[in-house]
Amino acid sequence: MPSRRFTYLWVQDGIPARRFLDERSAPLEERLAALARDEGRAVEALVLDAAHAVFGWALEHDAAWQAPIAGAEFELGVEEFEARQGWRGMTAIFLDSLRLAWGRCAQGASLLPRSALSEEAGMWIWSQREDLESWPDLAGAWNGEALAAGRRSASRAEHGRAAAAELENDETILVHGFSEALARALEEAQRAGKRPRILCGEGLPLLEGRRLARRLAPLELPITLAYDAQIADLVLEADRVWIASEAVGARALVAQAGARRIAREALEHDVPLQVLASSDALLPGGRLELPEWMAHERSLLWVEAPRTVELRTSFLEELPLEDVPGFLTEAGAENAEELFLRALRLERAPLCAPRSEPHAVAALRESAPGTAPEHGVLRPSARAAAHTRHDEDQRTHSTS
């Protein structure tokens, strides 16, 4: 479920409808604003909430919402979200899939923008369920096409089981960075009686190491939490090294700062190293970019630093693939070539429209022929009384 409710949606006579919680329809950029600036959230939760936001936003429009306006509003709505979170593979694939879905409408398919965008967003919502075996069309592999059947994101539970299967009993594992799959793998290994011992750094500035330690504490795994400056020196104590990544490009991947030094230490001392990355970490087109905002975010290091102090605030770095012997994905152990052949999308989807200022989008709405001032947004003529809304809900439940 999303972290907050954007709109109250229900179905009556098979037709999606909505009721505004505050008598207004929030634009997409407003719905995504908090998510755009949530640097600490795991990418799976981030995309899930973003999918809920797009789903509700799209369904608040009717058949008068034309594809050019929908595309312009979508690009305006996701601009900040993409600028801050689009470096992650799963986020990039999510946004590309929505653009491809919109493209079906723009190319003349008998599909409304509200239907295309909400249906594709809905597929992403469903894809994070762990009980999809009863729905083969949803649980199967996705071919990458808009609105096609198939699971959009790799199962983190499956990834965790595959990674845990690689471990031997009583291994010491140095882990660098945090991801849902990495945490699940260690939980799965402990439940299987493999009793791994964990070495990890504090993971500044987001304290990802402490986050991992807190999550694993109820399982009573032995964990050594060290300062980040010490973690590379602990490679000699490890039987293997795991590095988490949410963004893999054609020549390098993004990992928490310090990954290059840890990889060099592992190579020098013949300690096996693997990167834990789901197949949806692969960036479409293989283009890797560190987020620009991170280099200017003073709050990550020192908000009131004197002007003579230069702040280097990026806590991510690129790790060349030539320094990565192998990956652990939901399919098990793979090398880079195998992973790319299986899951890499060769191109990015084109933008739905040039990025526009809000006044330009408003002008586009006004110039569109036959468009009402509400530009296709469903608006009630008056808010129904509480007892009337209750009766509506009762009728809906009785017929569903």
C-alpha positions in Angstrom: 0.0 0.0 0.0 1.2 3.6 -0.6 2.6 5.5 2.3 -0.3 8.0 2.0 -3.6 8.0 0.2 -3.8 10.2 -2.8 -7.4 9.8 -3.7 -10.3 7.6 -2.7 -11.1 5.3 -5.6 -13.9 2.8 -5.9 -15.6 0.9 -8.7 -19.3 1.2 -9.5 -20.9 -0.8 -12.3 -17.4 -1.8 -13.4 -16.4 1.8 -14.0 -13.5 3.3 -12.0 -14.5 6.5 -10.3 -13.1 8.7 -7.6 -13.9 11.1 -4.8 -11.6 13.9 -4.0 -10.5 13.9 -0.3 -10.1 17.7 -0.3 -12.3 18.8 -3.3 -9.3 19.1 -5.7 -7.2 17.0 -7.9 -3.5 17.2 -7.0 -1.1 17.5 -10.0 1.3 14.6 -10.5 4.3 16.7 -9.5 2.7 17.4 -6.1 2.0 13.7 -5.6 5.6 12.7 -6.4 7.3 15.6 -4.5 7.9 13.7 -1.3 9.1 10.6 -3.1 11.5 12.6 -5.2 13.3 13.8 -2.1 13.2 10.5 -0.2 16.8 9.4 -0.6 16.6 6.7 2.1 13.8 4.7 0.7 14.5 1.3 -1.0 13.8 1.5 -4.7 11.0 -1.2 -4.5 9.0 0.9 -2.0 9.7 4.1 -4.0 8.4 2.7 -7.3 5.4 1.1 -5.6 4.3 4.5 -4.1 5.0 6.2 -7.4 2.9 3.7 -9.2 0.0 4.3 -6.8 0.4 8.1 -7.4 0.3 7.7 -11.2 -2.6 5.2 -11.0 -4.8 7.6 -9.0 -3.8 10.7 -11.0 -4.6 9.0 -14.3 -8.0 7.8 -13.2 -9.0 11.3 -12.2 -9.3 12.2 -15.9 -12.0 11.3 -18.3 -12.3 10.6 -22.0 -11.7 14.3 -22.9 -8.1 14.1 -21.6 -6.2 14.1 -24.9 -2.9 12.4 -25.5 -0.8 15.6 -26.2 -2.1 17.2 -22.9 -1.6 13.9 -21.0 1.9 13.6 -22.3 2.9 17.1 -21.4 1.4 16.9 -17.9 3.1 13.5 -17.3 6.5 14.9 -18.2 6.0 18.0 -16.1 4.8 15.8 -13.2 7.8 13.3 -13.2 10.6 15.8 -14.0 11.9 16.3 -10.5 11.2 12.7 -9.5 13.3 11.5 -12.5 16.1 14.0 -11.9 16.6 12.8 -8.3 15.6 9.1 -8.5 16.0 8.2 -12.2 19.6 7.0 -11.7 18.2 3.8 -10.3 17.5 1.1 -12.8 14.1 0.1 -11.6 12.9 3.7 -11.5 14.1 4.3 -15.1 12.4 1.2 -16.4 9.2 2.2 -14.6 9.1 5.7 -16.2 10.0 4.2 -19.6 7.1 1.8 -19.4 4.7 4.6 -18.7 6.0 6.6 -21.7 5.6 3.5 -23.9 2.0 3.1 -22.6 1.3 6.7 -23.4 2.8 6.2 -26.8 0.2 3.6 -27.6 -2.5 6.3 -27.3 -0.5 8.9 -29.2 0.0 6.5 -32.1 -3.7 6.1 -32.7 -4.5 3.0 -30.7 -8.1 2.8 -29.4 -6.9 3.4 -25.9 -7.5 6.5 -23.7 -4.5 8.0 -21.9 -6.2 7.5 -18.5 -6.6 3.7 -19.3 -3.1 3.3 -20.7 -1.3 5.0 -17.8 -3.4 3.6 -15.0 -3.2 0.0 -16.4 0.6 0.1 -16.8 0.9 1.7 -13.3 -1.3 -1.1 -12.0 0.9 -3.7 -13.5 3.8 -2.3 -11.4 1.7 -2.4 -8.3 0.7 -6.0 -8.8 4.3 -7.0 -9.6 5.5 -6.4 -6.1 3.1 -9.0 -4.7 4.7 -12.2 -3.6 1.6 -14.4 -4.2 1.3 -14.1 -8.0 1.5 -17.8 -8.6 -2.3 -17.8 -8.9 -2.1 -15.3 -11.7 0.2 -16.8 -14.4 -0.1 -13.9 -16.7 1.2 -11.6 -14.0 3.8 -13.9 -12.6 5.5 -14.7 -15.9 8.4 -12.9 -17.5 7.7 -9.5 -19.0 8.8 -8.9 -22.6 9.3 -5.2 -22.0 6.4 -4.0 -24.1 3.9 -1.5 -22.8 0.7 -3.1 -21.3 2.0 -6.6 -21.9 1.5 -9.3 -19.4 4.3 -10.2 -17.0 6.0 -9.2 -13.8 7.5 -5.8 -14.1 10.1 -6.1 -11.3 12.1 -9.0 -10.1 10.9 -10.8 -7.0 13.0 -9.8 -4.1 12.0 -12.9 -2.2 13.2 -15.0 -5.1 16.4 -13.0 -5.3 17.0 -13.4 -1.6 16.5 -17.2 -1.8 18.9 -17.4 -4.8 21.6 -15.4 -3.1 21.3 -17.4 0.2 21.7 -20.6 -1.7 25.2 -19.5 -2.6 26.4 -19.4 1.0 28.1 -22.1 3.0 27.6 -22.7 6.7 29.3 -20.3 9.1 30.7 -17.9 6.4 31.8 -14.4 7.3 30.4 -11.9 4.7 31.5 -8.4 4.3 28.5 -6.4 2.9 28.7 -2.9 1.5 25.5 -1.0 0.9 21.9 -1.9 1.5 19.2 -3.4 -0.6 16.0 -5.3 0.0 17.5 -8.4 -1.8 20.6 -8.3 0.3 18.7 -8.1 3.5 16.4 -10.9 2.5 19.3 -13.1 1.5 20.9 -12.8 4.9 17.6 -13.5 6.6 17.0 -16.5 4.4 20.5 -17.9 5.2 19.9 -17.5 8.9 16.5 -19.2 8.7 18.2 -22.1 6.8 20.6 -22.6 9.6 23.7 -21.3 7.7 24.6 -18.9 10.6 26.4 -16.2 8.6 28.5 -13.6 10.4 28.2 -10.1 8.9 30.8 -7.3 8.6 29.5 -3.9 7.5 30.3 -0.2 7.7 28.1 2.4 9.1 27.0 3.5 5.6 27.1 7.3 5.9 25.3 9.6 5.4 22.1 7.4 5.3 23.4 5.0 7.9 22.7 2.0 5.6 24.9 -0.3 7.7 23.0 0.5 10.8 19.8 0.0 8.9 20.9 -3.5 7.9 22.0 -4.3 11.5 18.7 -3.1 12.9 16.8 -5.2 10.5 18.8 -8.4 11.1 19.0 -8.0 14.9 15.7 -9.9 15.7 17.2 -13.0 14.0 20.3 -12.7 16.3 22.8 -12.8 13.5 26.3 -11.9 14.7 27.1 -8.5 13.1 30.2 -6.3 13.4 29.4 -2.7 12.6 32.5 -0.6 11.9 33.3 2.9 10.8 33.3 3.3 7.0 37.0 4.2 7.0 37.8 0.8 8.5 35.6 -1.4 6.4 38.2 -2.1 3.6 40.6 -3.3 6.2 38.1 -6.0 7.3 38.2 -7.7 3.9 40.9 -10.1 5.2 38.4 -11.4 7.8 35.8 -12.2 5.2 35.1 -15.4 3.3 33.3 -13.3 0.6 32.2 -9.8 -0.2 28.8 -8.7 -1.2 28.2 -5.2 -2.7 24.7 -4.0 -3.3 23.7 -2.0 -6.4 20.5 -0.5 -7.7 22.0 0.8 -11.0 24.0 -1.1 -13.5 25.2 0.4 -16.7 27.1 -0.9 -19.8 30.6 -0.3 -18.3 30.1 0.3 -14.6 27.6 0.2 -11.8 26.7 2.5 -9.0 27.5 1.5 -5.4 28.0 3.2 -2.1 31.2 5.2 -1.9 34.2 3.0 -0.9 33.2 0.1 -3.2 36.2 0.5 -5.5 38.7 0.2 -2.6 36.8 -2.8 -1.2 36.9 -4.4 -4.7 40.6 -3.8 -5.0 41.3 -5.3 -1.6 39.1 -8.4 -2.4 41.0 -8.9 -5.7 44.4 -8.5 -4.1 43.6 -11.0 -1.3 41.6 -13.5 -3.4 38.4 -13.0 -1.5 35.4 -13.8 -3.7 33.3 -10.7 -4.6 29.8 -10.6 -5.9 27.4 -7.7 -6.6 23.8 -8.2 -5.5 21.7 -6.6 -8.2 18.3 -7.6 -9.5 17.8 -7.6 -13.3 15.7 -4.5 -13.0 18.8 -2.6 -11.9 20.0 -2.6 -15.5 19.5 0.9 -16.9 17.8 1.0 -20.3 20.3 1.7 -22.9 23.1 1.0 -20.4 23.6 4.7 -19.8 24.8 5.3 -16.2 24.7 8.7 -14.6 25.4 9.7 -11.0 22.6 12.0 -9.7 23.7 15.6 -10.1 21.7 16.8 -7.1 23.9 14.8 -4.7 27.0 16.8 -5.4 25.2 20.0 -4.2 23.3 18.7 -1.3 25.0 20.5 1.6 22.6 18.8 4.2 24.4 15.5 3.5 27.6 16.8 5.1 27.6 20.4 6.5 24.8 22.8 6.0 26.6 25.8 7.5 30.0 25.2 6.1 32.2 28.3 5.5 32.4 29.4 1.9 36.1 28.5 1.9 35.3 24.8 2.6 34.6 22.7 -0.4 32.1 19.9 0.2 32.1 16.7 -1.7 28.8 15.3 -0.7 28.2 12.4 -3.2 28.0 9.1 -1.3 27.8 7.0 -4.4 30.6 6.1 -6.9 31.0 4.1 -10.1 32.5 0.7 -9.9 33.9 -0.5 -13.3 32.4 -3.8 -14.4 36.0 -5.1 -15.1 36.4 -5.1 -11.3 33.3 -7.1 -10.8 33.9 -10.9 -11.1 30.2 -11.7 -11.0 26.6 -10.9 -10.0 24.0 -12.5 -7.8 20.6 -11.9 -9.2 17.2 -13.5 -8.9 18.4 -16.1 -11.4 21.4 -17.0 -9.2 25.1 -16.4 -10.0 25.7 -14.7 -13.4 28.5 -12.8 -15.1 27.8 -9.4 -16.7 27.5 -10.8 -20.2 24.8 -13.4 -19.1 22.9 -10.7 -17.2 23.0 -8.3 -20.1 21.8 -10.8 -22.7 19.0 -11.8 -20.4 17.6 -8.5 -19.2 19.2 -5.4 -20.8 16.8 -3.1 -22.6 18.7 -1.5 -25.5 17.0 1.9 -25.7 15.4 4.5 -23.5 11.8 5.4 -24.3 11.3 8.8 -25.9 9.7 11.6 -23.8 6.0 12.0 -24.2 6.5 15.7 -24.8 9.2 18.3 -24.5 9.7 19.3 -20.9 7.5 22.4 -20.4 6.9 25.0 -17.8 3.4 25.0 -16.1 2.2 28.0 -18.1 3.1 26.2 -21.4 1.1 23.2 -20.3 -1.8 25.5 -19.5 -1.6 27.1 -22.9 -1.6 23.6 -24.5 -4.8 22.8 -22.7 -6.5 26.0 -23.8 -5.5 25.5 -27.5 -6.7 21.9 -27.6 -10.0 21.8 -29.6 -13.1 20.8 -27.7 -11.3 20.8 -24.4 -13.3 22.0 -21.4 -11.6 24.4 -18.9 -11.2 21.4 -16.6 -9.0 19.7 -19.3 -10.6 16.3 -18.8 -10.3 16.1 -15.0 -13.3 14.4 -13.4 -14.9 17.0 -11.1 -18.1 16.4 -9.0 -20.7 19.2 -9.2 -21.1 19.1 -5.4 -19.7 16.9 -2.7 -22.2 14.4 -1.6 -23.4 14.3 2.0 -21.7 11.8 4.3 -24.8 9.5 4.5 -25.0 9.5 0.6 -21.4 8.5 0.3 -22.0 5.7 2.8 -25.0 4.4 0.8 -22.9 4.5 -2.4 -20.2 2.4 -0.7 -22.7 -0.1 0.6 -24.2 -0.6 -2.8 -20.8 -1.1 -4.3 -19.8 -3.7 -1.8 -23.1 -5.5 -2.2 -22.7 -5.8 -6.0 -19.0 -6.7 -6.1 
